[in-house]
Structures are given as structure tokens and as C-alpha cells.
Amino acid sequence: MRSDVDTWILDLDNTLYPAGSALAEQLTHGILSAVAGFYGTDLTGARRIQAELVAQYGTSLRGAMVTRNIDPHEFLGFERRIDYTVLTPDPALAAALAALPGRRFVYTNGSVYHAEQALGRLGLTTHFDGVFDILAGDLIPKPYAESLDAFLTRFAIDPARAAMIDDLEVNLALPHERGMTTALITHEPSADGTPYQQIAPKRWQVQDLPAFLGYLSGQ
């Protein structure tokens, strides 16, 4: 596997930093507050509406645009109020990314602004060759084929020589079908204490991202 991969694709939220972080909490609250404001409801109602939007349209943003014709930049305005200082540099992850041969990309359903702020605080900005966000995908999110195709075309990526890491299994199904090596990151300890496991050909489950990337680069 290590000799076959020359393109590394990583999700941002709940992948490059843990799902239980203070930033993840702020994102959830920001999205729910935006939904509550646009749909005229409280946070309880917003949770129900947000779940319905994600189930039907892939993301809250896309659902809000379709059902309420909401401007995407207006919806994403909550990102400007996020405190990104809750993230701190991750030297181990930075070193592991730097050791990977070939190109590295962030593929996110968030915005470039959000990605740039998070990567900067994590100390990872210089370790990526590009960011593909929800706006670059014409507001069509992962896991839809239109989004993946646009991403692959933008950066001229050969799926057979690419590895994709994400915290949602649904986002990895199509890339795996296209020939990518895929890794589902859980950030949860494995039963046997190992930091990563191969669960099928070209499919992995990962608890410790720096350790897994170190394995991929032969460290």
C-alpha cells in the first residue's frame, strides 16, 4: 500500500482534531443557532430540522438553500464568531503529515475559511497542497458523486493512487468503490489497544492518526 499511494486526502472536522474538542462543540452550536434563526424555532426544534436536512440533503447548508433559498455565505456567518484558539498545535500530526510522500489535501464539507483557521491553529497549514470545500463543490457535499468528481478533477487525482481518511463511513464508501485506499478514523481506543487495523483490502480503521500516517510513510 505504501508504495502505491502518492495522494493523501484528509477530512478536517473530527479527523484532524477529535470530535470531543471545544471547536466541535462550537460548530454544532453555530449550525443549530443558524438553523433556529432561519427557520424561526428554538434549539430543540433546530436539532430536529437539522437532522432532517442532513438526512435528505447531506448538509444543513445545502438543505437550507434548497428549502429556504438561504444565501450560503449568510448561513456560514457563524464561523466568524468561532473561537479557534481552543485548538493548539499538534506537532506529532504535523511531523507525520510532512513525512508522507506526494501531495496532501483537505476535503471538507465546511468552508475554506473554517479550514484555514483550524489548520493554522493546529500548525498544519504548510503541510497541505490545497483545500476543497463545500463552495468549491458547488454546495454539493460529500458523500455525493458530484462532489467527489469535482474534487478529483480539480486536483487531477488518480483514485487508484490515493488514500482518503474521514470520520464518517458514508463518506468513504464511494472513494473505496473508485479504487482508493480508505481509513475510518474513530479516535476511540481499539479493543486490543492497537492504533490502527486493516479490516479489508485497502480499508483501515484508525484510532491514532499520527501513528497510522507514520506507518504509511514507513517511519
C-alpha positions as CSV (number, residue, x, y, z in Angstrom):
1,M,0.0,0.0,0.0
2,R,2.7,2.5,1.0
3,S,4.4,2.3,-2.4
4,D,1.2,2.7,-4.3
5,V,-0.2,5.9,-2.8
6,D,1.0,9.4,-3.7
7,T,-2.0,11.5,-2.8
8,W,-3.3,11.8,0.7
9,I,-6.8,13.2,1.3
10,L,-8.0,14.1,4.8
11,D,-11.2,15.3,6.2
12,L,-11.0,18.2,8.7
13,D,-13.6,18.2,11.4
14,N,-13.4,15.3,13.8
15,T,-10.5,13.9,11.8
16,L,-7.5,16.3,12.1
17,Y,-8.8,17.1,15.6
18,P,-11.0,15.0,17.9
19,A,-14.8,15.0,17.8
20,G,-15.0,15.9,21.5
21,S,-13.0,19.1,21.2
22,A,-14.3,22.5,22.1
23,L,-14.2,23.5,18.4
24,A,-16.6,20.7,17.5
25,E,-19.0,21.9,20.2
26,Q,-18.9,25.4,18.8
27,L,-19.5,24.2,15.3
28,T,-22.6,22.2,16.5
29,H,-23.9,25.2,18.4
30,G,-23.3,27.5,15.5
31,I,-25.1,25.3,13.0
32,L,-28.0,24.8,15.3
33,S,-28.2,28.6,16.0
34,A,-28.2,29.3,12.3
35,V,-31.0,26.8,11.6
36,A,-33.0,28.1,14.5
37,G,-32.7,31.7,13.2
38,F,-33.6,30.9,9.6
39,Y,-36.4,28.5,10.5
40,G,-37.8,30.6,13.3
41,T,-37.6,27.9,16.1
42,D,-35.7,27.2,19.3
43,L,-32.6,24.9,19.6
44,T,-34.8,21.9,20.3
45,G,-36.7,22.5,17.0
46,A,-33.4,23.3,15.3
47,R,-32.0,19.9,16.2
48,R,-34.9,18.1,14.6
49,I,-34.8,20.3,11.5
50,Q,-31.0,20.0,11.2
51,A,-31.2,16.2,11.4
52,E,-33.9,16.1,8.7
53,L,-31.8,18.5,6.4
54,V,-28.7,16.3,6.8
55,A,-30.6,13.1,6.1
56,Q,-32.2,14.5,3.0
57,Y,-29.6,16.9,1.6
58,G,-26.2,15.8,3.1
59,T,-25.6,19.0,5.0
60,S,-27.6,21.6,6.9
61,L,-26.3,24.3,4.5
62,R,-27.5,22.6,1.3
63,G,-30.8,21.8,2.9
64,A,-31.3,25.4,4.0
65,M,-30.5,26.6,0.5
66,V,-33.0,24.2,-1.1
67,T,-35.8,24.6,1.3
68,R,-35.4,28.3,2.2
69,N,-33.3,29.8,-0.6
70,I,-30.8,30.9,2.0
71,D,-27.5,32.6,0.9
72,P,-24.7,30.2,1.8
73,H,-22.4,32.9,2.9
74,E,-25.1,34.2,5.3
75,F,-25.6,30.7,6.7
76,L,-21.8,30.3,7.2
77,G,-21.6,33.6,9.0
78,F,-21.5,31.8,12.4
79,E,-17.9,30.6,11.6
80,R,-16.7,34.2,12.0
81,R,-17.8,34.1,15.6
82,I,-16.0,30.8,16.5
83,D,-13.1,30.9,18.9
84,Y,-10.4,28.9,17.1
85,T,-7.9,29.5,19.9
86,V,-9.4,26.4,21.5
87,L,-7.2,24.4,19.1
88,T,-3.5,24.0,19.9
89,P,-0.6,22.9,17.6
90,D,-0.2,19.2,17.0
91,P,3.5,18.6,16.4
92,A,3.1,14.8,16.1
93,L,0.5,15.1,13.4
94,A,2.5,17.8,11.6
95,A,5.6,15.6,11.5
96,A,3.6,12.6,10.3
97,L,2.0,14.6,7.5
98,A,5.3,16.1,6.5
99,A,6.8,12.6,6.1
100,L,4.1,11.5,3.6
101,P,5.4,11.3,0.1
102,G,3.4,13.0,-2.6
103,R,0.5,15.5,-2.3
104,R,-1.8,16.2,0.6
105,F,-5.3,17.7,0.5
106,V,-8.1,18.6,2.9
107,Y,-11.5,17.6,1.6
108,T,-14.2,19.1,3.8
109,N,-17.9,19.9,3.9
110,G,-17.0,23.1,5.7
111,S,-15.7,26.3,4.2
112,V,-12.1,27.3,3.2
113,Y,-12.3,30.0,5.9
114,H,-13.0,27.4,8.6
115,A,-10.3,25.1,7.3
116,E,-7.7,27.8,7.1
117,Q,-8.4,28.9,10.7
118,A,-8.4,25.4,12.1
119,L,-5.2,24.4,10.2
120,G,-3.4,27.5,11.3
121,R,-4.2,26.8,15.0
122,L,-3.1,23.1,14.6
123,G,0.1,24.1,12.9
124,L,-0.7,22.2,9.8
125,T,-1.1,24.9,7.1
126,T,2.1,24.3,5.3
127,H,1.6,20.5,5.2
128,F,-1.3,20.7,2.7
129,D,-1.2,21.4,-1.0
130,G,-4.9,22.5,-1.2
131,V,-8.3,22.6,0.4
132,F,-11.5,21.6,-1.3
133,D,-14.6,23.0,0.5
134,I,-18.3,22.9,0.2
135,L,-18.3,26.1,-2.0
136,A,-15.7,24.5,-4.4
137,G,-18.1,21.6,-4.8
138,D,-21.0,23.9,-5.8
139,L,-22.5,23.3,-2.4
140,I,-22.9,19.6,-3.1
141,P,-21.3,17.8,-0.2
142,K,-19.6,14.5,0.5
143,P,-20.7,11.7,0.0
144,Y,-22.3,12.7,-3.3
145,A,-20.6,11.6,-6.5
146,E,-20.8,15.2,-7.9
147,S,-18.7,16.4,-5.1
148,L,-16.1,13.6,-5.3
149,D,-15.8,14.0,-9.1
150,A,-15.3,17.8,-8.8
151,F,-12.6,17.2,-6.2
152,L,-10.7,14.6,-8.2
153,T,-10.9,16.8,-11.4
154,R,-9.8,19.9,-9.6
155,F,-6.5,18.3,-8.4
156,A,-6.1,15.7,-11.2
157,I,-6.2,12.8,-8.7
158,D,-6.0,9.2,-9.7
159,P,-8.1,7.3,-7.2
160,A,-6.1,4.1,-7.5
161,R,-3.1,6.0,-6.1
162,A,-4.9,7.9,-3.4
163,A,-5.8,7.3,0.3
164,M,-8.7,9.1,2.0
165,I,-9.2,9.4,5.7
166,D,-12.5,10.5,7.2
167,D,-14.5,10.1,10.4
168,L,-17.8,9.1,8.6
169,E,-18.0,5.8,6.9
170,V,-20.6,7.0,4.4
171,N,-18.0,9.5,3.0
172,L,-15.6,6.6,2.3
173,A,-17.9,4.2,0.5
174,L,-17.7,5.8,-2.9
175,P,-14.0,6.6,-2.8
176,H,-13.4,3.0,-2.0
177,E,-15.5,1.9,-4.9
178,R,-13.5,4.2,-7.1
179,G,-10.3,2.4,-6.0
180,M,-9.0,4.5,-3.2
181,T,-7.5,3.2,0.0
182,T,-9.8,4.4,2.8
183,A,-9.4,4.8,6.5
184,L,-12.1,5.4,9.0
185,I,-10.9,7.4,12.0
186,T,-12.6,6.9,15.3
187,H,-10.3,8.5,17.9
188,E,-11.6,5.7,20.2
189,P,-9.3,3.1,21.7
190,S,-9.4,-0.3,20.0
191,A,-10.3,-3.4,21.9
192,D,-6.7,-4.7,21.6
193,G,-5.0,-1.4,22.1
194,T,-3.5,-1.2,18.6
195,P,-3.6,2.3,16.9
196,Y,-4.9,1.1,13.6
197,Q,-6.2,-2.1,12.0
198,Q,-6.7,-3.3,8.4
199,I,-10.2,-4.6,8.2
200,A,-10.3,-5.5,4.5
201,P,-8.2,-4.9,1.4
202,K,-7.5,-1.2,1.1
203,R,-9.7,-0.5,4.1
204,W,-8.5,0.6,7.5
205,Q,-9.8,1.7,10.9
206,V,-7.7,4.2,12.8
207,Q,-7.6,5.3,16.4
208,D,-4.3,7.2,16.3
209,L,-3.9,9.3,13.2
210,P,-0.2,10.3,13.6
211,A,0.8,6.6,14.3
212,F,-1.2,5.5,11.2
213,L,0.4,8.1,9.0
214,G,3.8,7.2,10.3
215,Y,3.2,3.6,9.3
216,L,2.1,4.7,5.8
217,S,5.3,6.7,5.4
218,G,7.5,3.9,6.7
219,Q,8.6,5.6,9.8
